[in-house]
Amino acid sequence: MNDPFPDEEEAGIAFVDKDEVFAVLPDDDCHSLSQARKSPEWPQWKQAIQSELAQLQCMGTWKLVDKPPHVTPIGNKFVFAKKRDNEGNILKYKARLVAKGCTQRPGYDFVDTHSPVVRLESIRAILAIAPTRKLHIHQLDVKGAYLNSTLKEKVYMKQPEGYGDGTPHICLLVKTLYGLKQAGREWNLEFNRKLRKRGYSRLRSDPCVYIFHTDDDFVIITVWVDDMLLFAMTVELKQKAIADVESKWEITDMGMPTKIIGIELKISPDEISISSSSYIKSILEKELLERCNPVSTPLDPNVPLEPNPEGNEGD
């Protein structure tokens, strides 16, 4: 999936320089609240936590209630990440409060969990069409996407780790907090319902591709969780699509895309090239293989290949 830490500002629409590429590097994060507190960067992590809690409160994510009898509230934890540009400079410290959905009980705390994302084949196909039809391409991100959906089940959670109000109250979740098993599904249903009310139709071959027609022109929206690509025949249709999304959710306007779900994009008027070099590099760094010697042919071409002399089948 795409980046789990979508860029979010305090309020309104954030306009991000199209040359900036957000990346989270391996082993670059704190893995617990206690580790963050011991870090020399604690002032930055503390500010990120406060920003996250302020957003949760603004969205009305939960309400504090007395603990009902025979209820065991699920836990939660803060997840930390640094967002960097393509040169490795830190752009933002991000803290996300995540519910421990692994302790949810099927049939009680959740029922259905399936949620689709746009197929990579669909994105590649549309990117191939875009230069030939001179489509205008734009990228949007919905801020705190999961927090926009209302939770149907009654789910109780402990107060945020290290940031309770000192009472025995627990949280009755109202919105689908990140980490809940059904959070992705509820957000997808919310997005689909509101976008279709704006006149968009769902592609039958891919439920995360939406099309809006007007005469001979069209606009396409692809959705990967909260990350959207817009492909429009005209500037007016592109602005309409942005306004349609903005009218329902708070967004981050990313401008011309440079990266989507781990795929790097280089867009020119006549062609679009895609690459996953950064993703491959991050894997090599994680496995400590970044200094290995690249070879065009992994097997020595001078080694003769002979039939199995023993005639037995391999294991």
N, C-alpha and C positions, 0 to 999 in steps of 0.2 A: 504494500500500500504506500500511498504517498506519505510525506512527512507528517508525523503525528503532532507536530508543534507548529500549526499554521501561524503566520505572523499576525499579531494583533496589537493595535495601539489602544490608547485609553478610550477614545470615542471617535465616532464618525468614520469616514473612509480614509484609509492610509494609502498614499500614493508612493509606490516603491520604485526606485530607479530600475529601469529595465536591464541595466548591466549588472545588477546585484544578483548573485546566485546563493540562495540559502543552502547551507550544508551542515550536517551534524557529524563530526568526526568520531571514529571509534575511540573508546577510552578517554573521551573528552568531558565526561559528565560526572556529577556526583550521583551516587547510587542510593543515598538515603538522606533524611533530614539531619541526622547526627553527623554524617560526613560533610554535609554542606556547612554546618555550623562550625566545624573544625577547619574549614577551608579558609585560606587568606582572602578569598573572594566572597566571604559571607555577606558583606554589605550589599553586593550585587544580587546574590541569591535571595536575601531577605526582601529586597525591593521587588524582586520577581514574584515571591510568595504573596506579598501584600497586594500586588496588582492582580494576581489570580484570584485571591479571596474577594477582592472588591468586585471583580467581574461576576463571580458566582453569586454574590449578594445582590448585585444589580439585576441578574437574570432570574432571581427568585428560585434558585436551584433546590432549596430545601426549607423546611420550617422546623424549629426545635419543638419537640413534644416530650411528654413523660413516656418513659419506656413501658409499653404494654406488657402484661404478663405473658410468659412463655415466648418472648421474642428475643432472638439473638441477633443484634445488629451486625452488619458486615463491617469490615475494617476499611481503611483507606491509606494512601501514602502519597507523598509528593514525589514526582518524577522530574528530574532536572536535565536541561540540555542547553548548550551554547549554540547559537546560530552564527555561522561564519559566512563571509563572502568567498568568492572563488580564489582569493589570495590568502585565505586563512585568517583574516582579521575578524575579531569578534564583533558582530552587529548587535546581538541582544542576548541577554540571559533569560531563559524561559523556565518557569516552574508550572507544572500541571498537577492538580489534585486528581488522583485516580482512585476510583472505588475498587476494592478487591473482589471483582466479580467471580473469582474462582470459588468463593464460599457461597455463592447464590444457589438456591435449591430449585431444580427444575420442577415446573408445575406449580410452584408457589411464588418464587421471586421472578420467574421469567417463563415464557412459553416458547415463542418462535425467536430465532436469532439470525436467520439467513438475511443477508443484505448484499445486493449486487454492486459491482463497480464496473466502469467502462472497460471493455475488452481492449487489449493492446492492439489487436488486429483492426479494431474500429478506428483507433487513433491514427495508426499508420496509414490506413486507407484514406481517411479524411485529409491527413497531411499531404498525401500524394495528389489529391484532387486540388488542394488549395492553390498552388501556383498556377495551374492551368485555368482556373476560374477566377484568379486574382482576388481571392477571398481576404477579407480583413480579419486578422487573428488577434485575440485579446485573452488575457488570463485574469480570472477572479478567484478569490478565496473567501469563504464564508467564515466569519469570526466566531469561534466557540460554537461550531455547528451543532454538536450533540446537545448543547444546552438550549436549543430552540425547540426541542421536542418534549411533549408532556408524557410523563411516565404513566402507564395504565395500571401496573401492578403496585401494590403497597410494598415498598422496600425501605427498610430502616438501616441507618448507617451511623457509626460512631462519629462524634465530632472530629473535625480535621486534626490530624496528628500534630500535637504541640501547639494547637491554636483553638482549644476549646474555651468556653466561657466560664469554666469552673463549676458548672452545675452538673447534675446527673442526667440532664436532658440528652436525648439522641436526635438525630436528623431523620425526618420523614421526607424522603426524596420526592420532589415534585417534577423535576426535569431529569432527562436521561444523562446523568453524569458519565463522563469518560470512564471506561473500565467496566461498566455494566454490560452484561452479555447481550441485552436487547437494544443497546444504545444505537448501534449502527443501523439496525432495522427501522427503528422508530424515526430516525433522522431521514432515512431514505423515503419512508412513507410520507413524512412531512414535506420533503422537497418535491416529490412527485405530485402530491395533491395540489400544492399551491402553484407549481409551474404549469400544470395542465389547466388550471383555472385561468391562466393568462393566455391560453390559446395554443400552447405547445402540444405536439403529439409525440408519443414515445415510439421509437423505432422497434419494430417487432423482433428484429434479429439481435438487438442489444437494448435492454431496458434502461441503460444509462446514457443513451443518446437521444436528445430531444430536438425536434425540428419545428420551426415556425415559417409558414409560407405566406407570401403576399404577392399576388400576381405571379410574375416569373422570378421573383427574388426569394431568397430564403436566408435563414440564420440557423446554425447548428450549435447546440450546447452539449458538450460531453462532461460527464461528472465522475470524478473519482473521490468518493467520500465528500469532502468539502472543497475540492480543487476543481475548477471549471476552465475549460477552453471554449472560447466563442469563435465561430467561423461565420462571417457575414458577407453577403454579396455587396452591401453598400455601407457607408459610414453611418447613415441614418438607422439602418437595421441593427448595426452594432450598438449604437447608443440606446436604442429601444431595448435590446436584450439586457444591457447593463442596468437600465432603469427598472426593468421588470424584476430582476434579482434584488436590486437595492431596495425596492419597495416592500420586500418581504423579509429581508435579513440584512444585518450589518455586514458589510463586505470590506475586503482589502483589495484595492485595484492594483494588480501587478503589471498592467500595461502589456507590452509585447512580451510573450513568454520566451524565456531562455532555458527553462527546465520544467519538466512535468513528469511526476511519478518516477524520478530517477533517470529520465531520458533527457539528455541535453539537446537543445534545438538551436540551429543556426538558420535564421530566416532571411532571405533576400527576395526581391521582387520576382525573380524567375525560378528560384529553387529553394527547397528546404532540406537540410541534412540533419540526421539524428545520430546520436552517439551515446554510449554508456561508459565512456572512459573513466569518469570520476567514480562511478559505482564499482567498476572493476578494480580501480586503484584502491578504493577503501577496503575491498575484500582482501587484496594482496597485503595491505598494511595490517589488517586484523590478523591474518594468518602468518605474519612476519615473512612474507615472500616478495616484498617490494624490491629486493636487491637480487632476485634470481635472474639468471641470464636468459633472455628471450631467444628462441630458436624457431626458424621457419618450419623445420621438420623435427618433431620431438624424437623420432627413432632414427638411429644411425642408418643412412641409406646403404652403407657398405656391408651391413650384417645380412648374410644369406638366410632366407626363409625356407625351411624344409618341413615336410610333413612329419607328424609326430612319429618318431621311430618306434615307440612302444605300441602305437595303435590304440591306446586307451582314450577314453573321453576325459576332457578336463573337468576339474571340480568347479 
